[in-house]
């Protein structure tokens, strides 16, 4: 009986943690809304562009650390 209670409590804790994690991920995303006349909210677009720039900078730092000559490889591959 004690094993069943232990397993049940572990499953409940995992479900709560996963639910919180999903909610935090959804909260972090920004939705860009298109107005009926086709205009975008410039504040939202600016925030999204800044977020994407930060992500690109982080990815480039990771690539610089893991594959030091990735920039040269990419330049030669595109020509």
N, C-alpha and C positions, 0 to 999 in steps of 0.2 A: 504493500500500500504506500509506503514511503517513497518508493521508486516512482510510482505513478504521479505522486504529488510533486516530486522533484522535476520530472520531465515536463509536467504541465506548467510549472512555474518558469522553467527555462524557455519553453515555447512562448509563453505570454510575454516574457521580457524581450525576446528576440522580435516578436511582432510589434511591440511598442517601439523598440529602437528603429526598426525598419520604417514604420509609419512616420515617426518623427523625422527621419532622414529624408524620406520622400517629400514631406511637407516643406522642409527647409530647402530642398532643391527646387521645388516649384516656386517658392517665395522669392528665390534669388533670380529667377528669370523675369525678363521684362518683355511685355507684349507690346509690339508696335501696332498702333491702331491706324487704319486708313480712314480718313474722314470721307463722307459721301462725295465731296467734290474732288477727291483725289489728293488732298493735301496731307502731309505727314506732320506729326507733332515734332518740331525741331528739337525740343528738349530731350525727348525720348531717343531720337535718332543720334543726337550728340552723345548721350550717355552710353548708348549701345556701341557707337564707334570707339569711344574711350575704353570701354570694356574689352572690345575686340583687339585694340592696340595693345593693352596690357597682356592679353593672352598670347599674342604674337611675340611680344618681347620675352615673355617667360619661355615660350617654346624655342625661341632663338638662343636663349641662355642655356637651355638644356642641350640643344644640338651642339652649341659651342663646346660644352663640357664633354659630351659623349663622342662627337664626331668633329674634331677640330677643323678639318678641311672641307666641311660640307658646303660651304659657300662657293669654294672653287669648283667642286664637283658639279654643283648646280649650274654655275655659269657656263661650264664647258658642255654640259649636257643639253642646254637650251640652244646652243649655237648650231 
